[in-house]
Amino acid sequence: MATQTLHIPLRPALSPPLSRSVAVIGAGAGGLVAARELRREGHKVVVFERADQVGGTWVYNPLTESDPLGLDPSREIVHSSLYASLRTNLPRESMGFRDYPFVAVESKERDSRRFPGHREVLFYLRDFARDFGLCELVRFETQVSHVGLAEDGRWTVKSRRSRGGDDEDEIYDAVVVCSGHYTEPRIAEIPGINKWPGKQMHSHNYRTPEPFQDQFVILIGSSASAVDISGDIAGVAKEVHVATRSDDAFGVHSCYKNIWFHSMIESAHEDGNVVFQDGSMVHADVILHCTGYKYHFPFLETNGIINVDDNRVDPLYKHVFPPALAPRLSFVGLLWKVIPFPLFELQSKWIAGILSSRIALPSQEEMMRDVESFYLKLEASGIPKRYTHNISSYQFEYNDWLAAESGCAVSEEWRKQMYDAVGKNRHQRPVTYRDEWEDQHLIFKAHEDFAKLLL
């Protein structure tokens, strides 16, 4: 994959340091670490969170939306996309924040596995918020309905408590958007689908496999969720047919006798049949879209400066700052196919240092040239626009650039080794890799290096 031009010399700090009022939208992992870094840098921080607790997407909700595809704008939105069986696809050691290790806790209610379930990640984020006193910064059950430019260049933030009350308008020097991107489904376009009589749903509304008992299911996708959910459903369904551009994510061999792989869907028909591009055909009861999510910021009004075009948030310098609004508007956590928490931490350190004037950004013109150069490289490499924020092939280079700009240590070597080793193991053992990690020497060696940090 093409990479951004990441080498820009560290610029001299400005003076004197500034303390700004900053609104952080969201109290998930990104919002929590952003709040911590902003406060460490001396800023005054308010975190807006629609739920009654921290954790964001890691708060499991067994409820699903009235529209199983998640397309009806009038639906009551469920913000979590977790399914009951979800376990992390990264080992806990590599997942944790750089200065707050994600270690196993001996307790009946905790999950000590190396690849824990989603509830354990929520416990970790709660511990992080507690130990750094972050909950005192959060306004829980508060929905942000509008963020717009004020006349003086600052931001007006309009919010309302979910349990009643009037809209409240406040002015902030800066806004950091940490609202996540696992709520607004992307749906595959299928010719003839309007006449197809079966049921459709998006993985956003998948929780447990029981509703698929004895059904013929077509699942579209090849992401981590598609791998997990197809295996989940295979235990109860008659047949599971996976439509994917590549079955590499599933491995060469399947542990399930009732999972078949196909090319992408060609068309759906009134008689209930679905035809694939390879000419095969299946009569199905359900089509399950494991096709990802849209970036969606319904509260944000930037007068056309920021747009989402085919899932590219445009334009953003280093996936964080819109050049025309920097540094007063920034985004944490848009990137995917990454180790998220340490990346959020480094982005937050960079943002906090820039807002305090400890770190200087390039000029608006320089930032726009960098963005345009990056887009041209993606285009020349044949990478679709919708993959703009997928930095899987150069995430550590990106992290190390952020670290250098922020004046902190680059990524630990053990974290890189563990990530690479787990990736190989996951490819070879897509169903069992979480519990067969010992088979990979590099994972064990990386864990040894991690353990030394705790001594």
C-alpha positions as CSV (number, residue, x, y, z in Angstrom):
1,M,0.0,0.0,0.0
2,A,1.2,3.5,-0.7
3,T,2.4,5.4,2.3
4,Q,2.2,9.1,3.2
5,T,5.2,11.3,3.1
6,L,5.9,11.0,6.8
7,H,9.3,12.7,7.3
8,I,8.8,16.3,8.3
9,P,11.5,17.8,10.6
10,L,10.4,18.6,14.1
11,R,9.7,22.3,14.2
12,P,10.7,24.6,17.1
13,A,8.2,25.0,19.8
14,L,6.2,28.2,20.0
15,S,5.9,30.2,23.2
16,P,4.4,30.9,25.6
17,P,2.5,27.6,26.1
18,L,-1.3,28.1,25.8
19,S,-4.1,26.6,27.8
20,R,-7.2,26.1,25.7
21,S,-10.8,25.1,26.4
22,V,-11.3,21.8,24.5
23,A,-14.5,19.9,23.9
24,V,-13.9,16.1,23.3
25,I,-16.8,14.3,21.6
26,G,-17.0,10.7,22.9
27,A,-15.8,8.8,25.9
28,G,-14.6,5.7,24.2
29,A,-10.9,4.7,24.1
30,G,-10.0,7.6,21.9
31,G,-11.9,10.2,23.9
32,L,-10.5,9.0,27.2
33,V,-6.9,9.1,26.2
34,A,-7.4,12.4,24.4
35,A,-8.8,13.8,27.6
36,R,-5.9,12.6,29.6
37,E,-3.3,14.0,27.2
38,L,-5.1,17.3,26.8
39,R,-5.3,17.7,30.6
40,R,-1.6,16.7,31.0
41,E,-0.7,19.4,28.6
42,G,-2.6,22.0,30.7
43,H,-5.9,22.3,28.7
44,K,-9.3,22.6,30.2
45,V,-11.3,19.6,29.0
46,V,-15.0,18.7,28.8
47,V,-15.9,15.2,27.4
48,F,-19.4,14.8,26.0
49,E,-20.7,11.2,26.1
50,R,-24.2,10.1,25.1
51,A,-24.1,6.9,27.2
52,D,-24.2,6.6,30.9
53,Q,-20.7,5.1,31.1
54,V,-17.3,5.2,29.5
55,G,-16.2,2.7,26.9
56,G,-17.9,3.7,23.6
57,T,-18.1,0.9,21.2
58,W,-16.9,-1.6,23.9
59,V,-20.2,-1.2,25.8
60,Y,-22.2,-4.3,24.8
61,N,-25.9,-3.7,24.1
62,P,-28.0,-6.8,23.4
63,L,-30.7,-4.6,21.8
64,T,-30.7,-4.2,18.0
65,E,-32.2,-1.5,15.8
66,S,-35.7,-1.7,14.3
67,D,-34.2,-1.6,10.8
68,P,-31.8,-4.6,10.6
69,L,-29.9,-2.9,7.7
70,G,-29.5,0.3,9.7
71,L,-30.6,2.5,6.8
72,D,-33.7,4.1,8.1
73,P,-32.8,7.6,9.3
74,S,-35.8,7.6,11.7
75,R,-34.7,4.4,13.5
76,E,-33.6,4.6,17.1
77,I,-29.8,4.1,16.8
78,V,-27.9,1.5,18.8
79,H,-24.4,2.7,19.0
80,S,-22.5,-0.5,19.8
81,S,-21.8,-3.1,17.1
82,L,-20.5,-5.8,19.4
83,Y,-21.7,-9.4,19.2
84,A,-21.9,-11.6,22.2
85,S,-19.1,-13.9,21.3
86,L,-16.6,-11.2,20.2
87,R,-13.0,-11.7,21.4
88,T,-10.2,-9.4,20.5
89,N,-8.1,-10.3,17.5
90,L,-5.0,-8.8,19.1
91,P,-3.3,-10.0,22.2
92,R,-3.9,-7.9,25.3
93,E,-0.2,-7.0,25.6
94,S,-0.1,-5.3,22.3
95,M,-3.5,-3.6,22.7
96,G,-2.8,-1.6,25.8
97,F,-1.9,2.1,26.0
98,R,1.8,2.7,26.1
99,D,2.0,3.6,29.8
100,Y,-0.9,1.6,31.0
101,P,-0.4,-2.1,30.3
102,F,-3.4,-4.3,29.6
103,V,-2.5,-7.0,32.1
104,A,-4.6,-9.9,33.3
105,V,-6.5,-9.3,36.6
106,E,-7.2,-12.3,38.9
107,S,-10.9,-12.0,39.6
108,K,-14.0,-14.1,38.9
109,E,-15.6,-11.4,36.8
110,R,-12.5,-10.8,34.7
111,D,-11.2,-12.6,31.6
112,S,-7.5,-13.5,31.9
113,R,-7.2,-14.9,28.4
114,R,-4.5,-13.4,26.1
115,F,-7.3,-12.7,23.6
116,P,-10.1,-11.7,26.0
117,G,-13.8,-11.1,25.3
118,H,-15.2,-7.6,24.8
119,R,-16.3,-7.2,28.4
120,E,-12.7,-7.4,29.6
121,V,-11.7,-4.6,27.3
122,L,-14.5,-2.5,28.8
123,F,-13.1,-3.3,32.3
124,Y,-9.7,-2.1,31.1
125,L,-11.1,1.2,29.8
126,R,-13.0,1.7,33.1
127,D,-9.8,1.0,35.0
128,F,-7.9,3.5,32.8
129,A,-10.6,6.2,33.4
130,R,-10.6,5.6,37.1
131,D,-6.9,5.6,37.6
132,F,-6.4,8.8,35.8
133,G,-9.5,10.6,37.2
134,L,-11.1,11.0,33.8
135,C,-14.7,10.5,34.8
136,E,-14.8,13.9,36.4
137,L,-14.2,15.4,33.0
138,V,-17.1,13.5,31.4
139,R,-20.7,14.7,31.0
140,F,-22.6,11.5,30.8
141,E,-26.0,11.0,29.0
142,T,-25.3,14.2,27.1
143,Q,-25.9,14.3,23.3
144,V,-24.0,16.7,21.1
145,S,-26.4,17.9,18.4
146,H,-24.3,20.6,16.7
147,V,-20.7,21.7,16.5
148,G,-20.2,24.8,14.4
149,L,-17.8,27.7,13.8
150,A,-18.4,30.8,15.9
151,E,-17.8,34.2,14.5
152,D,-14.4,34.6,16.3
153,G,-13.1,31.3,14.9
154,R,-13.8,29.2,18.0
155,W,-16.5,26.5,18.2
156,T,-20.1,26.6,19.4
157,V,-21.1,23.2,20.9
158,K,-24.8,22.6,21.4
159,S,-25.7,19.7,23.7
160,R,-28.6,18.3,25.7
161,R,-28.9,16.0,28.6
162,S,-30.7,12.8,27.5
163,R,-33.0,12.8,30.5
164,G,-34.5,16.2,29.7
165,G,-33.4,19.8,29.9
166,D,-32.9,22.5,27.4
167,D,-30.2,22.8,24.7
168,E,-27.0,24.3,26.1
169,D,-24.7,26.3,23.9
170,E,-21.1,26.7,24.9
171,I,-18.0,28.2,23.3
172,Y,-14.7,26.2,23.1
173,D,-11.3,27.0,21.7
174,A,-11.0,23.6,20.1
175,V,-12.9,20.4,19.4
176,V,-11.5,16.9,19.2
177,V,-13.9,14.4,17.5
178,C,-13.6,10.9,19.1
179,S,-17.1,9.6,18.2
180,G,-16.0,6.4,16.6
181,H,-17.0,4.9,13.2
182,Y,-18.8,1.6,14.0
183,T,-22.4,2.8,14.0
184,E,-23.5,3.8,10.4
185,P,-23.5,0.6,8.2
186,R,-22.2,0.4,4.7
187,I,-24.3,-1.9,2.6
188,A,-23.3,-3.9,-0.5
189,E,-25.2,-3.0,-3.7
190,I,-26.9,-6.0,-5.2
191,P,-28.8,-5.9,-8.5
192,G,-32.4,-7.2,-8.0
193,I,-32.3,-7.1,-4.3
194,N,-35.6,-5.1,-4.0
195,K,-37.5,-8.1,-5.4
196,W,-35.6,-10.7,-3.5
197,P,-38.0,-12.1,-0.8
198,G,-35.5,-13.0,1.9
199,K,-34.3,-11.1,4.9
200,Q,-31.3,-8.7,5.0
201,M,-29.3,-7.4,7.9
202,H,-26.0,-5.8,8.7
203,S,-23.5,-7.1,11.2
204,H,-24.1,-4.0,13.2
205,N,-27.3,-5.7,14.3
206,Y,-25.9,-9.2,14.8
207,R,-25.6,-10.3,18.4
208,T,-26.1,-14.1,18.7
209,P,-26.4,-17.0,16.2
210,E,-29.7,-18.4,17.4
211,P,-32.0,-16.5,15.0
212,F,-30.2,-18.3,12.1
213,Q,-31.2,-21.8,13.3
214,D,-31.6,-24.2,10.3
215,Q,-31.3,-21.3,7.8
216,F,-29.4,-20.9,4.5
217,V,-27.3,-17.8,5.1
218,I,-25.2,-15.7,2.7
219,L,-22.6,-13.6,4.4
220,I,-20.8,-10.8,2.5
221,G,-17.3,-9.7,3.6
222,S,-13.9,-10.9,4.6
223,S,-13.1,-8.7,7.6
224,A,-12.4,-10.0,11.1
225,S,-16.1,-9.7,12.0
226,A,-17.0,-11.8,8.9
227,V,-14.7,-14.5,10.0
228,D,-16.0,-14.6,13.5
229,I,-19.7,-14.3,12.6
230,S,-19.5,-17.0,9.8
231,G,-18.1,-19.4,12.4
232,D,-20.7,-18.4,15.0
233,I,-23.6,-19.0,12.6
234,A,-22.2,-22.2,11.1
235,G,-22.9,-23.9,14.5
236,V,-26.7,-23.5,14.0
237,A,-27.4,-22.8,10.3
238,K,-28.0,-25.3,7.6
239,E,-25.4,-23.7,5.3
240,V,-23.3,-20.5,5.3
241,H,-22.2,-19.1,2.0
242,V,-19.5,-16.5,2.2
243,A,-19.3,-14.0,-0.7
244,T,-15.9,-12.4,-0.7
245,R,-13.3,-11.0,-3.1
246,S,-10.7,-13.2,-1.4
247,D,-11.0,-16.0,1.1
248,D,-7.5,-15.4,2.4
249,A,-8.8,-14.0,5.7
250,F,-10.5,-17.4,6.3
251,G,-7.4,-19.5,5.6
252,V,-7.1,-22.3,3.1
253,H,-9.0,-24.8,5.2
254,S,-12.2,-24.4,7.1
255,C,-13.1,-26.1,10.4
256,Y,-16.7,-26.1,9.3
257,K,-18.3,-28.5,6.9
258,N,-21.2,-26.2,6.1
259,I,-19.3,-23.1,5.1
260,W,-18.7,-22.5,1.3
261,F,-16.8,-19.7,-0.3
262,H,-18.0,-17.8,-3.4
263,S,-17.0,-14.8,-5.5
264,M,-19.1,-11.6,-5.0
265,I,-22.8,-11.6,-5.6
266,E,-23.9,-10.9,-9.2
267,S,-27.6,-10.6,-8.6
268,A,-30.6,-11.5,-6.4
269,H,-33.9,-12.8,-7.8
270,E,-37.6,-12.9,-7.0
271,D,-37.6,-16.7,-6.6
272,G,-35.2,-16.4,-3.6
273,N,-32.1,-17.4,-5.5
274,V,-28.8,-15.5,-5.3
275,V,-26.3,-15.7,-8.2
276,F,-22.6,-15.2,-7.7
277,Q,-20.1,-13.9,-10.2
278,D,-18.6,-17.3,-10.6
279,G,-21.9,-18.6,-11.9
280,S,-22.9,-20.6,-8.8
281,M,-26.3,-20.1,-7.2
282,V,-27.8,-20.4,-3.8
283,H,-31.4,-20.2,-2.5
284,A,-31.0,-18.3,0.7
285,D,-33.1,-17.1,3.6
286,V,-30.8,-14.3,4.8
287,I,-28.1,-12.0,3.4
288,L,-25.9,-10.7,6.2
289,H,-23.8,-7.7,5.2
290,C,-20.4,-7.7,7.1
291,T,-19.4,-4.8,4.9
292,G,-18.1,-2.2,7.2
293,Y,-19.2,1.2,8.3
294,K,-19.4,4.8,7.1
295,Y,-17.7,7.8,8.7
296,H,-20.6,9.9,10.0
297,F,-20.5,13.2,11.8
298,P,-24.1,14.4,11.8
299,F,-23.4,17.0,14.5
300,L,-20.5,18.7,12.7
301,E,-21.0,21.8,10.5
302,T,-17.8,23.1,8.9
303,N,-19.4,25.0,6.0
304,G,-18.2,22.5,3.5
305,I,-14.6,22.5,4.6
306,I,-14.8,18.8,5.7
307,N,-16.5,16.2,3.5
308,V,-16.9,12.4,3.6
309,D,-16.5,11.1,0.0
310,D,-16.6,7.4,-0.5
311,N,-15.5,7.0,3.2
312,R,-12.6,9.4,2.9
313,V,-12.8,12.2,5.4
314,D,-11.4,14.9,3.3
315,P,-9.1,16.8,3.6
316,L,-7.1,15.7,6.7
317,Y,-3.4,16.3,7.3
318,K,-2.0,13.0,8.7
319,H,-5.6,11.8,9.2
320,V,-6.1,14.2,12.0
321,F,-6.3,18.0,11.1
322,P,-8.3,19.7,8.4
323,P,-5.7,22.2,7.2
324,A,-8.1,25.1,7.0
325,L,-9.3,24.5,10.6
326,A,-6.1,23.3,12.3
327,P,-5.4,23.1,15.1
328,R,-8.9,24.0,16.4
329,L,-10.5,20.9,14.9
330,S,-9.0,17.4,15.0
331,F,-10.0,13.8,14.7
332,V,-8.8,10.8,16.8
333,G,-9.3,7.2,15.7
334,L,-10.3,7.4,12.1
335,L,-7.7,4.8,11.1
336,W,-8.4,1.1,10.7
337,K,-6.5,-2.1,10.4
338,V,-4.3,-0.9,13.2
339,I,-3.5,-1.5,16.9
340,P,-6.0,1.2,18.0
341,F,-5.3,2.2,21.6
342,P,-1.6,3.2,21.4
343,L,-2.3,4.9,18.1
344,F,-5.1,6.9,19.7
345,E,-2.6,7.8,22.5
346,L,0.0,9.1,20.0
347,Q,-2.5,11.1,18.0
348,S,-3.7,12.7,21.3
349,K,-0.2,13.6,22.4
350,W,0.4,15.3,19.1
351,I,-2.9,17.2,19.2
352,A,-2.4,18.3,22.8
353,G,1.1,19.5,22.2
354,I,0.0,21.5,19.1
355,L,-2.9,23.1,21.0
356,S,-0.5,24.2,23.7
357,S,2.0,25.6,21.1
358,R,4.7,23.2,22.3
359,I,4.6,21.7,18.8
360,A,4.1,23.7,15.6
361,L,2.2,22.6,12.6
362,P,3.3,23.4,9.0
363,S,1.5,26.2,7.2
364,Q,-2.0,25.5,5.8
365,E,-0.5,25.5,2.3
366,E,2.2,22.9,3.3
367,M,-0.4,20.7,4.9
368,M,-2.7,20.8,1.8
369,R,0.2,19.9,-0.4
370,D,1.0,16.9,1.8
371,V,-2.6,15.8,1.7
372,E,-2.8,16.2,-2.1
373,S,0.5,14.3,-2.5
374,F,-0.8,11.4,-0.4
375,Y,-4.0,11.2,-2.4
376,L,-2.1,11.1,-5.6
377,K,0.1,8.2,-4.3
378,L,-3.0,6.2,-3.4
379,E,-4.5,6.8,-6.8
380,A,-1.3,5.9,-8.6
381,S,-1.2,2.7,-6.6
382,G,-4.7,1.8,-7.5
383,I,-6.0,2.0,-4.0
384,P,-9.7,2.9,-3.8
385,K,-10.7,6.1,-2.0
386,R,-12.6,4.1,0.6
387,Y,-9.3,2.7,1.8
388,T,-7.8,6.1,2.5
389,H,-7.8,5.6,6.3
390,N,-6.5,2.0,6.1
391,I,-2.9,2.2,7.1
392,S,-2.2,-1.4,7.9
393,S,1.0,-1.6,5.9
394,Y,2.6,1.4,7.5
395,Q,0.9,1.9,10.9
396,F,4.2,1.7,12.9
397,E,5.9,4.2,10.5
398,Y,2.9,6.5,11.1
399,N,3.1,5.9,14.9
400,D,6.8,6.6,15.0
401,W,6.3,9.9,13.1
402,L,3.7,11.0,15.6
403,A,6.1,10.0,18.5
404,A,8.9,12.0,17.0
405,E,6.7,15.0,16.5
406,S,5.5,14.7,20.1
407,G,8.9,14.2,21.6
408,C,8.3,10.7,23.0
409,A,9.7,7.2,22.4
410,V,8.9,5.4,19.2
411,S,6.9,2.1,19.1
412,E,8.3,-0.8,21.1
413,E,10.0,-3.5,19.1
414,W,8.2,-6.2,21.0
415,R,4.8,-4.7,20.1
416,K,5.7,-4.8,16.4
417,Q,7.0,-8.4,16.7
418,M,3.9,-9.5,18.5
419,Y,1.6,-7.9,15.9
420,D,3.4,-9.5,13.0
421,A,3.5,-12.9,14.6
422,V,-0.1,-12.9,15.5
423,G,-1.0,-11.8,12.0
424,K,0.8,-14.9,10.5
425,N,-0.8,-17.2,13.1
426,R,-4.3,-15.7,12.4
427,H,-3.8,-16.4,8.6
428,Q,-2.8,-20.0,9.3
429,R,-5.3,-20.8,12.0
430,P,-8.3,-18.4,11.5
431,V,-10.5,-20.2,13.9
432,T,-8.1,-21.4,16.6
433,Y,-5.3,-18.8,16.6
434,R,-6.5,-17.0,19.7
435,D,-5.9,-20.2,21.8
436,E,-2.9,-21.5,19.9
437,W,-0.6,-18.5,20.3
438,E,2.1,-20.6,22.0
439,D,2.9,-22.2,18.6
440,Q,4.5,-18.9,17.5
441,H,7.9,-18.4,18.9
442,L,7.9,-14.7,18.1
443,I,4.8,-14.1,20.2
444,F,6.4,-15.8,23.2
445,K,9.6,-13.8,22.7
446,A,7.6,-10.6,22.4
447,H,5.6,-11.4,25.5
448,E,8.9,-11.9,27.4
449,D,10.0,-8.4,26.4
450,F,6.6,-7.0,27.5
451,A,6.9,-8.8,30.9
452,K,10.2,-7.1,31.5
453,L,8.5,-3.7,31.4
454,L,6.3,-4.7,34.3
455,L,9.1,-5.5,36.6
